[in-house]
Amino acid sequence: MISFFGKAQEPVNPSASIYDISINNIDGDKIDLGTYKGKKILFVNVASECGFTGQYEDLQKLYETYQENLMIIGVPCNQFGGQEPGTADEIKTFCEKNYGVEFLITEKVAVKGENQHPLYAWLTKKSINGLKDSTVKWNFQKYLVDEQGRFIDYYMSTTKPMSSKITKYL
């Protein structure tokens, strides 16, 4: 089990808050997830060279439509087919130039496996999020958290960002 400090330890307290997790933005600055209390958060593991990369366009549209009530956080990951090989600067430039991305993009992290980032441990483990287990299967899998930081659900890569499966919560 991964702790919020990145070391193998005892299982994390199931009442652990997503707002206590530390992750950096694409520029290397710490993100205070607590800033988004009162908004839903949609976490999406993203990649620049994936068949689903075009979802950046709909993610931006979703953000523009619901930004008063929603923060989208794109989490670059290179664990699926090596489809996010870029540096932080390359990823940032790609997102801005090709899709006009204005929502938050984090540092590149592992979303599964031995080096899984604590954010994804929280999102994928019922013992921490209190609701359900999941496995990140591919790029552009989505995880929705409510305004109080409670896990709502996850959606496979094939679920489009503007799907009613997601927008019904917004």
BAPAFI-641328 format. One record per atom (N, C-alpha, C, CB): atom name; x, y, z. Coordinates in Angstrom, 1 decimal. Glycine has a CB too. Layout:
REM residues N
  atomo    east   north      up
     CA       X       Y       Z
...
This chain:
REM residues 170
  atomo    east   north      up
      N     0.9    -1.2     0.0
     CA     0.0     0.0     0.0
      C     0.9     1.2     0.0
     CB    -1.0     0.0     1.2
      N     0.6     2.2    -0.8
     CA     1.3     3.5    -0.9
      C     0.7     4.5     0.1
     CB     1.4     4.0    -2.4
      N     1.6     5.1     0.8
     CA     1.1     6.2     1.7
      C     1.1     7.5     1.0
     CB     1.9     6.2     3.0
      N     0.6     8.5     1.6
     CA     0.6     9.8     1.0
      C     2.0    10.4     1.0
     CB    -0.3    10.8     1.8
      N     3.0     9.7     1.5
     CA     4.4    10.1     1.5
      C     5.2     9.3     0.5
     CB     5.0    10.0     2.9
      N     4.5     8.5    -0.3
     CA     5.2     7.8    -1.4
      C     6.0     6.5    -1.0
     CB     6.1     8.7    -2.1
      N     5.9     6.1     0.3
     CA     6.7     5.0     0.8
      C     5.7     3.9     1.1
     CB     7.5     5.3     2.0
      N     6.1     2.6     0.9
     CA     5.2     1.5     1.3
      C     5.0     1.5     2.8
     CB     5.8     0.2     0.8
      N     3.8     1.5     3.3
     CA     3.5     1.5     4.7
      C     2.2     0.8     4.9
     CB     3.4     3.0     5.2
      N     1.7     1.0     6.1
     CA     0.4     0.4     6.5
      C    -0.7     1.0     5.6
     CB     0.1     0.5     8.0
      N    -1.8     0.4     5.4
     CA    -2.9     1.0     4.7
      C    -3.2     2.4     5.2
     CB    -4.1     0.1     4.7
      N    -3.5     3.3     4.2
     CA    -3.9     4.7     4.5
      C    -5.2     4.7     5.2
     CB    -3.8     5.6     3.3
      N    -5.4     5.6     6.1
     CA    -6.7     5.8     6.8
      C    -7.8     6.0     5.8
     CB    -6.6     7.0     7.8
      N    -8.8     5.2     5.9
     CA    -9.9     5.4     4.9
      C   -10.6     6.7     4.9
     CB   -10.9     4.3     5.1
      N   -10.4     7.5     6.0
     CA   -11.1     8.8     6.1
      C   -10.1     9.9     5.6
     CB   -11.5     9.1     7.5
      N    -9.0     9.5     5.0
     CA    -8.0    10.4     4.4
      C    -8.7    11.3     3.4
     CB    -6.8     9.7     3.8
      N    -8.4    12.6     3.4
     CA    -9.1    13.5     2.5
      C    -8.2    13.6     1.2
     CB    -9.3    14.8     3.2
      N    -8.9    13.7     0.1
     CA    -8.2    14.0    -1.2
      C    -7.5    15.4    -1.1
     CB    -9.2    14.0    -2.3
      N    -8.0    16.2    -0.3
     CA    -7.4    17.6    -0.1
      C    -6.1    17.6     0.6
     CB    -8.4    18.5     0.6
      N    -5.7    16.5     1.2
     CA    -4.4    16.4     1.9
      C    -3.3    15.8     1.0
     CB    -4.6    15.4     3.1
      N    -3.7    15.4    -0.2
     CA    -2.7    14.9    -1.1
      C    -1.9    16.0    -1.8
     CB    -3.4    14.0    -2.2
      N    -0.6    15.7    -1.9
     CA     0.3    16.7    -2.5
      C     0.7    16.3    -3.9
     CB     1.6    16.9    -1.7
      N     0.5    17.2    -4.9
     CA     0.9    17.0    -6.3
      C     1.3    18.3    -6.8
     CB    -0.3    16.3    -7.1
      N     2.2    18.3    -7.8
     CA     2.7    19.6    -8.3
      C     2.0    19.8    -9.7
     CB     4.2    19.6    -8.5
      N     1.9    21.1   -10.1
     CA     1.4    21.4   -11.4
      C     2.6    21.2   -12.4
     CB     0.9    22.9   -11.5
      N     2.3    21.4   -13.7
     CA     3.2    21.1   -14.8
      C     4.5    22.0   -14.6
     CB     2.5    21.4   -16.1
      N     4.4    23.1   -13.9
     CA     5.6    24.0   -13.7
      C     6.4    23.6   -12.5
     CB     5.1    25.4   -13.7
      N     5.9    22.6   -11.8
     CA     6.6    22.1   -10.6
      C     6.2    22.8    -9.3
     CB     8.1    22.4   -10.8
      N     5.1    23.6    -9.3
     CA     4.7    24.3    -8.1
      C     3.6    23.4    -7.5
     CB     4.1    25.7    -8.4
      N     3.6    23.4    -6.1
     CA     2.6    22.6    -5.4
      C     1.2    23.1    -5.6
     CB     2.9    22.6    -3.9
      N     0.3    22.1    -5.9
     CA    -1.1    22.4    -6.0
      C    -1.8    22.2    -4.7
     CB    -1.8    21.5    -7.1
      N    -2.6    23.1    -4.2
     CA    -3.4    23.0    -3.0
      C    -4.8    22.5    -3.4
     CB    -3.4    24.3    -2.1
      N    -5.0    21.2    -3.4
     CA    -6.3    20.7    -3.9
      C    -7.5    21.3    -3.0
     CB    -6.3    19.2    -3.8
      N    -7.2    21.7    -1.8
     CA    -8.2    22.3    -1.0
      C    -8.8    23.6    -1.6
     CB    -7.6    22.6     0.4
      N    -8.0    24.2    -2.5
     CA    -8.5    25.4    -3.2
      C    -9.8    25.1    -3.9
     CB    -7.4    25.9    -4.2
      N   -10.0    23.8    -4.3
     CA   -11.2    23.4    -5.1
      C   -12.3    22.9    -4.3
     CB   -10.8    22.4    -6.1
      N   -12.3    23.0    -2.9
     CA   -13.4    22.6    -2.1
      C   -14.6    23.5    -2.6
     CB   -13.1    22.8    -0.5
      N   -15.7    22.9    -2.7
     CA   -16.9    23.6    -3.2
      C   -17.1    23.4    -4.7
     CB   -16.8    25.1    -2.8
      N   -16.2    22.8    -5.3
     CA   -16.3    22.5    -6.8
      C   -16.1    21.0    -6.9
     CB   -15.3    23.3    -7.6
      N   -16.7    20.4    -7.9
     CA   -16.4    19.0    -8.3
      C   -15.0    19.1    -9.0
     CB   -17.5    18.4    -9.2
      N   -14.3    18.0    -8.9
     CA   -13.0    17.9    -9.6
      C   -13.1    16.6   -10.5
     CB   -11.8    17.8    -8.6
      N   -12.7    16.8   -11.8
     CA   -12.5    15.7   -12.7
      C   -11.1    15.5   -13.0
     CB   -13.4    15.9   -14.0
      N   -10.5    14.3   -12.5
     CA    -9.1    14.0   -12.7
      C    -9.1    13.1   -14.0
     CB    -8.5    13.3   -11.5
      N    -8.2    13.4   -14.9
     CA    -8.0    12.6   -16.1
      C    -6.6    12.4   -16.4
     CB    -8.7    13.4   -17.3
      N    -6.2    11.1   -16.5
     CA    -4.8    10.8   -16.9
      C    -4.7    11.1   -18.4
     CB    -4.3     9.4   -16.5
      N    -3.8    12.0   -18.8
     CA    -3.7    12.4   -20.2
      C    -2.4    12.0   -20.8
     CB    -3.9    13.9   -20.2
      N    -2.4    12.0   -22.2
     CA    -1.3    11.7   -23.0
      C    -1.4    12.4   -24.3
     CB    -1.1    10.2   -23.2
      N    -0.3    12.9   -24.9
     CA    -0.2    13.6   -26.1
      C    -0.3    12.8   -27.4
     CB     1.0    14.5   -26.1
      N     0.0    11.5   -27.3
     CA     0.2    10.7   -28.5
      C    -0.8     9.5   -28.5
     CB     1.6    10.2   -28.7
      N    -2.0     9.7   -28.0
     CA    -2.9     8.6   -27.8
      C    -4.1     8.8   -28.8
     CB    -3.5     8.6   -26.3
      N    -4.8     7.7   -29.1
     CA    -6.0     7.8   -29.9
      C    -7.1     8.6   -29.3
     CB    -6.5     6.4   -30.2
      N    -7.0     8.8   -27.9
     CA    -8.0     9.6   -27.2
      C    -7.6    11.0   -27.0
     CB    -8.3     8.9   -25.9
      N    -6.4    11.4   -27.5
     CA    -5.8    12.8   -27.2
      C    -6.8    13.9   -27.7
     CB    -4.5    12.9   -27.9
      N    -7.6    13.6   -28.7
     CA    -8.6    14.6   -29.1
      C    -9.6    15.0   -28.0
     CB    -9.3    14.1   -30.3
      N    -9.7    14.2   -27.0
     CA   -10.6    14.5   -25.9
      C   -10.1    15.8   -25.1
     CB   -10.6    13.3   -24.9
      N    -8.9    16.2   -25.3
     CA    -8.5    17.5   -24.8
      C    -9.5    18.6   -25.2
     CB    -7.1    17.9   -25.2
      N   -10.0    18.5   -26.4
     CA   -10.9    19.5   -27.0
      C   -12.2    19.5   -26.2
     CB   -11.2    19.3   -28.4
      N   -12.8    18.4   -25.9
     CA   -14.0    18.3   -25.1
      C   -13.8    18.5   -23.7
     CB   -14.7    17.0   -25.3
      N   -12.6    18.2   -23.2
     CA   -12.3    18.5   -21.8
      C   -12.2    20.1   -21.6
     CB   -10.9    17.9   -21.3
      N   -11.7    20.8   -22.5
     CA   -11.6    22.2   -22.5
      C   -13.1    22.8   -22.6
     CB   -10.7    22.8   -23.6
      N   -13.9    22.2   -23.5
     CA   -15.3    22.6   -23.6
      C   -16.0    22.4   -22.3
     CB   -16.0    21.9   -24.8
      N   -15.8    21.2   -21.7
     CA   -16.5    20.9   -20.4
      C   -16.0    21.9   -19.4
     CB   -16.1    19.5   -20.0
      N   -14.8    22.3   -19.3
     CA   -14.2    23.2   -18.4
      C   -14.9    24.6   -18.6
     CB   -12.7    23.3   -18.5
      N   -14.9    25.0   -19.8
     CA   -15.5    26.4   -20.1
      C   -16.9    26.4   -19.8
     CB   -15.3    26.7   -21.6
      N   -17.7    25.3   -20.0
     CA   -19.1    25.3   -19.7
      C   -19.4    25.3   -18.2
     CB   -19.7    24.1   -20.4
      N   -18.6    24.5   -17.4
     CA   -18.9    24.3   -16.0
      C   -17.9    24.8   -15.0
     CB   -19.1    22.8   -15.8
      N   -17.0    25.7   -15.5
     CA   -15.9    26.1   -14.6
      C   -16.3    26.7   -13.3
     CB   -15.0    27.0   -15.3
      N   -17.5    27.3   -13.2
     CA   -17.9    27.8   -11.9
      C   -18.1    26.7   -10.8
     CB   -19.2    28.6   -12.0
      N   -18.4    25.5   -11.3
     CA   -18.7    24.4   -10.4
      C   -17.8    23.2   -10.6
     CB   -20.1    23.9   -10.7
      N   -16.8    23.3   -11.5
     CA   -15.9    22.2   -11.8
      C   -14.5    22.6   -12.1
     CB   -16.5    21.5   -13.0
      N   -13.5    21.8   -11.5
     CA   -12.1    22.0   -11.9
      C   -11.7    20.7   -12.6
     CB   -11.2    22.3   -10.7
      N   -11.1    20.8   -13.7
     CA   -10.6    19.6   -14.4
      C    -9.1    19.6   -14.2
     CB   -10.9    19.7   -16.0
      N    -8.5    18.5   -13.8
     CA    -7.1    18.4   -13.6
      C    -6.6    17.2   -14.5
     CB    -6.8    18.1   -12.1
      N    -5.8    17.6   -15.5
     CA    -5.2    16.7   -16.4
      C    -3.9    16.2   -15.7
     CB    -4.9    17.3   -17.7
      N    -3.7    14.9   -15.7
     CA    -2.5    14.3   -15.1
      C    -1.7    13.5   -16.1
     CB    -3.0    13.4   -13.9
      N    -0.7    14.1   -16.7
     CA     0.1    13.3   -17.7
      C     0.7    12.1   -17.1
     CB     1.2    14.2   -18.2
      N     0.7    11.0   -17.9
     CA     1.2     9.7   -17.6
      C     1.8     9.0   -18.8
     CB     0.1     8.9   -16.9
      N     2.9     8.4   -18.7
     CA     3.5     7.7   -19.8
      C     3.5     6.2   -19.6
     CB     5.0     8.2   -19.9
      N     2.6     5.7   -18.9
     CA     2.5     4.2   -18.6
      C     1.8     3.4   -19.6
     CB     2.0     4.0   -17.2
      N     1.1     4.0   -20.6
     CA     0.3     3.3   -21.5
      C     0.9     3.5   -22.9
     CB    -1.2     3.7   -21.4
      N     1.6     2.6   -23.4
     CA     2.2     2.6   -24.7
      C     3.2     3.7   -24.9
     CB     1.1     2.8   -25.7
      N     3.8     4.3   -23.8
     CA     4.7     5.4   -24.0
      C     4.2     6.6   -24.7
     CB     6.0     4.9   -24.7
      N     2.9     6.8   -24.5
     CA     2.2     7.9   -25.3
      C     2.2     9.3   -24.7
     CB     0.8     7.5   -25.4
      N     3.0     9.4   -23.6
     CA     3.3    10.8   -23.1
      C     4.8    10.9   -22.8
     CB     2.4    11.1   -21.8
      N     5.6    10.9   -23.9
     CA     7.0    10.9   -23.7
      C     7.6    12.3   -23.4
     CB     7.7    10.4   -24.9
      N     6.8    13.4   -23.6
     CA     7.3    14.7   -23.5
      C     7.7    15.2   -22.2
     CB     6.2    15.6   -24.0
      N     8.5    16.3   -22.2
     CA     9.0    17.0   -21.0
      C     7.8    17.8   -20.5
     CB    10.2    17.8   -21.2
      N     7.9    18.4   -19.3
     CA     6.9    19.3   -18.8
      C     6.6    20.4   -19.8
     CB     7.3    19.9   -17.4
      N     7.7    21.1   -20.3
     CA     7.5    22.2   -21.3
      C     6.8    21.7   -22.5
     CB     8.8    22.8   -21.6
      N     7.2    20.5   -23.0
     CA     6.6    20.0   -24.3
      C     5.1    19.7   -24.1
     CB     7.4    18.8   -24.7
      N     4.8    19.1   -23.0
     CA     3.4    18.8   -22.7
      C     2.6    20.1   -22.6
     CB     3.3    18.0   -21.3
      N     3.1    21.1   -21.8
     CA     2.4    22.3   -21.6
      C     2.1    23.0   -23.0
     CB     3.2    23.3   -20.7
      N     3.2    23.1   -23.8
     CA     3.1    23.8   -25.1
      C     2.1    23.0   -26.0
     CB     4.5    23.8   -25.8
      N     2.2    21.7   -26.0
     CA     1.2    20.9   -26.8
      C    -0.2    21.2   -26.4
     CB     1.6    19.4   -26.6
      N    -0.5    21.2   -25.1
     CA    -1.9    21.4   -24.7
      C    -2.4    22.8   -25.0
     CB    -2.0    21.2   -23.2
      N    -1.6    23.8   -24.8
     CA    -2.0    25.1   -25.1
      C    -2.1    25.4   -26.6
     CB    -1.0    26.1   -24.5
      N    -1.1    25.0   -27.4
     CA    -1.1    25.2   -28.8
      C    -2.2    24.5   -29.6
     CB     0.3    24.9   -29.4
      N    -2.3    23.2   -29.3
     CA    -3.3    22.4   -30.0
      C    -4.7    22.4   -29.5
     CB    -2.8    21.0   -30.0
      N    -4.9    22.6   -28.2
     CA    -6.2    22.5   -27.7
      C    -6.7    23.7   -26.8
     CB    -6.3    21.3   -26.9
      N    -5.8    24.7   -26.7
     CA    -6.2    25.9   -25.9
      C    -6.5    25.6   -24.4
     CB    -7.3    26.6   -26.5
      N    -5.8    24.5   -23.9
     CA    -6.1    24.1   -22.6
      C    -5.9    25.2   -21.5
     CB    -5.3    22.8   -22.2
      N    -6.9    25.4   -20.7
     CA    -6.9    26.4   -19.7
      C    -7.0    25.8   -18.3
     CB    -7.9    27.5   -19.8
      N    -7.5    24.5   -18.3
     CA    -7.6    23.8   -17.0
      C    -6.2    23.4   -16.5
     CB    -8.6    22.6   -17.1
      N    -6.2    22.9   -15.3
     CA    -5.0    22.6   -14.6
      C    -4.3    21.3   -15.2
     CB    -5.2    22.4   -13.1
      N    -3.0    21.3   -15.4
     CA    -2.2    20.2   -15.8
      C    -1.2    20.0   -14.7
     CB    -1.6    20.3   -17.2
      N    -1.0    18.7   -14.3
     CA     0.0    18.4   -13.2
      C     1.3    18.0   -13.8
     CB    -0.6    17.3   -12.3
      N     2.2    17.7   -12.9
     CA     3.4    17.0   -13.3
      C     3.1    15.6   -13.8
     CB     4.4    16.9   -12.1
      N     4.0    15.0   -14.5
     CA     3.8    13.6   -15.0
      C     4.0    12.7   -13.9
     CB     4.8    13.3   -16.2
      N     3.1    11.7   -13.7
     CA     3.1    10.8   -12.6
      C     2.8     9.4   -13.1
     CB     2.2    11.2   -11.5
      N     3.0     8.4   -12.2
     CA     2.6     7.0   -12.4
      C     1.2     6.9   -11.8
     CB     3.6     6.0   -11.7
      N     0.2     6.3   -12.6
     CA    -1.1     6.2   -12.1
      C    -1.4     4.8   -11.7
     CB    -2.1     6.6   -13.2
      N    -0.5     3.9   -11.8
     CA    -0.6     2.5   -11.4
      C     0.7     1.9   -11.1
     CB    -1.3     1.6   -12.5
      N     0.7     0.7   -10.5
     CA     2.0     0.0   -10.2
      C     2.7     0.5    -8.9
     CB     2.9     0.2   -11.3
      N     3.9     0.0    -8.8
     CA     4.7     0.2    -7.6
      C     5.0     1.7    -7.3
     CB     6.0    -0.5    -7.8
      N     5.1     2.5    -8.3
     CA     5.3     3.9    -8.0
      C     4.1     4.8    -8.2
     CB     6.4     4.4    -9.0
      N     2.9     4.2    -8.0
     CA     1.7     4.9    -8.2
      C     1.7     6.1    -7.3
     CB     0.5     4.0    -7.8
      N     1.3     7.3    -7.9
     CA     1.2     8.5    -7.1
      C     0.1     8.4    -6.1
     CB     0.9     9.7    -8.1
      N     0.2     9.0    -4.9
     CA    -0.8     8.9    -3.8
      C    -2.2     9.4    -4.3
     CB    -0.3     9.7    -2.7
      N    -2.2    10.4    -5.2
     CA    -3.5    10.8    -5.8
      C    -4.2     9.6    -6.4
     CB    -3.3    11.9    -6.8
      N    -3.5     8.8    -7.2
     CA    -4.2     7.7    -7.8
      C    -4.4     6.5    -6.9
     CB    -3.3     7.3    -9.0
      N    -3.6     6.4    -5.8
     CA    -3.9     5.5    -4.8
      C    -5.3     5.8    -4.2
     CB    -2.8     5.4    -3.7
      N    -5.5     7.1    -3.9
     CA    -6.8     7.5    -3.4
      C    -7.9     7.3    -4.4
     CB    -6.7     9.0    -3.0
      N    -7.7     7.6    -5.6
     CA    -8.8     7.5    -6.6
      C    -9.1     6.0    -6.9
     CB    -8.4     8.2    -7.9
      N    -8.2     5.1    -6.8
     CA    -8.4     3.7    -7.2
      C    -8.6     2.7    -6.1
     CB    -7.3     3.3    -8.1
      N    -8.5     3.1    -4.9
     CA    -8.6     2.1    -3.8
      C    -9.8     2.4    -2.8
     CB    -7.3     2.1    -3.0
      N   -10.7     1.5    -2.8
     CA   -11.9     1.7    -1.9
      C   -11.5     1.9    -0.5
     CB   -12.8     0.5    -2.0
      N   -10.4     1.2    -0.1
     CA    -9.9     1.3     1.3
      C    -9.5     2.8     1.7
     CB    -8.7     0.4     1.6
      N    -9.3     3.6     0.7
     CA    -9.0     5.0     0.9
      C   -10.1     5.9     0.5
     CB    -7.7     5.4     0.1
      N   -10.7     5.7    -0.7
     CA   -11.7     6.6    -1.2
      C   -13.1     6.3    -0.6
     CB   -11.8     6.6    -2.7
      N   -13.2     5.1     0.0
     CA   -14.5     4.8     0.7
      C   -15.6     4.3    -0.1
     CB   -14.9     5.9     1.5
      N   -15.4     4.2    -1.5
     CA   -16.5     3.9    -2.3
      C   -16.3     2.7    -3.2
     CB   -16.9     5.0    -3.2
      N   -15.2     2.7    -4.0
     CA   -14.9     1.6    -4.9
      C   -13.5     1.5    -5.4
     CB   -15.8     1.7    -6.1
      N   -13.1     0.3    -5.7
     CA   -11.8     0.0    -6.3
      C   -11.9     0.1    -7.8
     CB   -11.3    -1.4    -5.9
      N   -10.8     0.5    -8.4
     CA   -10.7     0.5    -9.9
      C    -9.3     0.3   -10.3
     CB   -11.3     1.8   -10.5
      N    -9.0     0.1   -11.6
     CA    -7.7     0.0   -12.1
      C    -7.7     0.9   -13.3
     CB    -7.3    -1.5   -12.5
      N    -6.6     1.7   -13.4
     CA    -6.5     2.6   -14.6
      C    -6.1     1.7   -15.7
     CB    -5.5     3.8   -14.3
      N    -7.0     1.7   -16.7
     CA    -6.8     0.8   -17.9
      C    -6.0     1.4   -19.0
     CB    -8.1     0.2   -18.3
      N    -6.2     2.7   -19.2
     CA    -5.6     3.4   -20.4
      C    -5.7     4.9   -20.2
     CB    -6.4     3.0   -21.7
      N    -5.1     5.6   -21.1
     CA    -5.1     7.1   -21.0
      C    -6.5     7.6   -21.1
     CB    -4.3     7.7   -22.2
      N    -6.7     8.8   -20.5
     CA    -8.0     9.5   -20.5
      C    -9.1     8.8   -19.8
     CB    -8.5     9.7   -22.0
      N    -8.8     8.0   -18.8
     CA    -9.7     7.5   -17.8
      C   -10.0     8.6   -16.9
     CB    -9.2     6.2   -17.0
      N   -11.3     8.8   -16.4
     CA   -11.7     9.9   -15.7
      C   -12.2     9.5   -14.3
     CB   -12.8    10.7   -16.5
      N   -11.9    10.4   -13.3
     CA   -12.4    10.2   -12.0
      C   -13.0    11.5   -11.5
     CB   -11.2     9.8   -11.0
      N   -14.3    11.3   -11.0
     CA   -15.0    12.5   -10.5
      C   -15.2    12.5    -9.0
     CB   -16.4    12.6   -11.2
      N   -14.9    13.7    -8.4
     CA   -14.9    13.9    -7.0
      C   -15.9    15.0    -6.7
     CB   -13.5    14.2    -6.3
      N   -16.7    14.9    -5.6
     CA   -17.7    16.0    -5.4
      C   -17.1    17.2    -4.7
     CB   -18.9    15.4    -4.6
      N   -18.0    18.1    -4.4
     CA   -17.6    19.4    -3.8
      C   -17.0    19.3    -2.4
     CB   -18.8    20.3    -3.7
      N   -17.3    18.2    -1.7
     CA   -16.7    18.0    -0.4
      C   -15.5    17.0    -0.4
     CB   -17.8    17.4     0.6
      N   -15.1    16.7    -1.6
     CA   -13.9    15.8    -1.8
      C   -14.2    14.3    -1.7
     CB   -12.9    16.1    -0.7
      N   -15.5    14.0    -1.9
     CA   -15.9    12.6    -1.8
      C   -15.9    12.0    -3.2
     CB   -17.3    12.4    -1.2
      N   -15.5    10.8    -3.3
     CA   -15.4    10.0    -4.6
      C   -16.8     9.8    -5.1
     CB   -14.7     8.7    -4.5
      N   -17.1    10.2    -6.4
     CA   -18.4     9.9    -7.0
      C   -18.3     8.7    -7.9
     CB   -18.8    11.1    -7.9
      N   -17.4     8.7    -8.9
     CA   -17.3     7.5    -9.8
      C   -16.1     7.7   -10.8
     CB   -18.7     7.4   -10.6
      N   -15.9     6.7   -11.6
     CA   -14.9     6.8   -12.6
      C   -15.5     6.3   -13.9
     CB   -13.6     5.9   -12.2
      N   -14.8     6.8   -15.0
     CA   -15.3     6.6   -16.3
      C   -14.2     6.1   -17.2
     CB   -16.0     7.8   -16.9
      N   -14.4     5.1   -18.1
     CA   -13.4     4.6   -18.9
      C   -13.0     5.6   -20.0
     CB   -13.8     3.3   -19.6
      N   -11.9     5.4   -20.7
     CA   -11.4     6.3   -21.7
      C   -12.5     6.5   -22.8
     CB   -10.2     5.7   -22.4
      N   -13.3     5.5   -23.1
     CA   -14.3     5.7   -24.2
      C   -15.5     6.6   -23.8
     CB   -14.9     4.3   -24.5
      N   -15.6     7.0   -22.5
     CA   -16.6     7.9   -22.1
      C   -16.1     9.3   -22.4
     CB   -16.9     7.8   -20.6
      N   -16.8    10.0   -23.3
     CA   -16.4    11.3   -23.7
      C   -16.7    12.3   -22.6
     CB   -17.2    11.7   -25.0
      N   -15.8    13.3   -22.5
     CA   -15.9    14.3   -21.5
      C   -17.3    15.0   -21.3
     CB   -14.9    15.4   -21.6
      N   -18.0    15.2   -22.5
     CA   -19.3    15.9   -22.4
      C   -20.5    14.9   -22.3
     CB   -19.5    16.7   -23.7
      N   -20.1    13.6   -22.0
     CA   -21.2    12.6   -21.8
      C   -22.1    12.9   -20.7
     CB   -20.5    11.2   -21.6
      N   -23.4    12.5   -20.8
     CA   -24.3    12.8   -19.7
      C   -24.0    12.0   -18.5
     CB   -25.7    12.4   -20.2
      N   -23.2    10.9   -18.6
     CA   -22.7    10.1   -17.5
      C   -21.9    11.1   -16.5
     CB   -21.8     8.9   -17.9
      N   -21.2    12.1   -17.1
     CA   -20.5    13.0   -16.3
      C   -21.3    14.3   -16.0
     CB   -19.1    13.4   -17.0
      N   -21.9    14.8   -17.1
     CA   -22.5    16.2   -17.0
      C   -23.8    16.1   -16.0
     CB   -22.9    16.7   -18.3
      N   -24.3    14.9   -15.8
     CA   -25.5    14.9   -15.0
      C   -25.2    15.3   -13.5
     CB   -26.1    13.4   -15.0
      N   -23.9    15.2   -13.2
     CA   -23.4    15.6   -11.8
      C   -23.1    17.1   -11.8
     CB   -22.2    14.8   -11.4
      N   -23.1    17.8   -12.9
     CA   -22.6    19.1   -12.9
      C   -23.8    20.1   -13.0
     CB   -21.7    19.4   -14.1
